[in-house]
């Protein structure tokens, strides 16, 4: 049965496609992005679908996040998706790390997802699905790292995976499942034009994982196709 899902970073890419697909399936979608007035594609989608509501949320503005929780006034959430993030500078190798950018990436990719869960997990308590999906990346896998470099983005996602693991343990008693999700190499602004799969294909896979999530899958690292990724 369709329920209610809250998704961050819905102005483009995976967040936008996730909004589209869940809305098409009859879900009530609470879609957030930093600047709704500039998110014209999301706005058009919301105008065409009465079950999409758009809210402004900068994921690193924790006062605004608390304000959104207050506005939702305890509404039940079946699924919570931490999708918004920040890649930071590309081509970061040894000797070329900008520590200020590193702090920004860690804030957006590691701290903000934790704060999102801390803020909204009570809304999942009485829901049917009780699933939290956190968009990670395979580049955060320590076992998979055979090329080095990428210090900023890699470390933010490795740290995020640890956050997911701890959350899965701490929320298990409430029946809430927490999953780390790799969307694949997707043709988005972040993934670039040479990426291997479309947002449609990625989100279809992620959606299946979210809707079928079991307690045994909580605290694990999942590829969009359902396969396991080593930590």
Secondary structure, 3 states (H helix, E strand, C coil): CCCEEEECCCCCHHHHHHHHHHHHCCCEEEEEECCHHHCHHHHHHHHHCCCEEEEECCCCCHHHHHHHHHHHCCCCCCEEEECCCCCCCCCCCCCCCCHHHHHHHHHHHHHHHHHHHHHHHHHHCCCCCCEEEEECCHHHCCCCCCCCCCHHHHHHHHHHHHHHHHHHHHCHHHCCEEEEEECCCECCCCCCCCCCECHHHHHHHHHHHHHCCCHHHCCCEEECCCCECCC
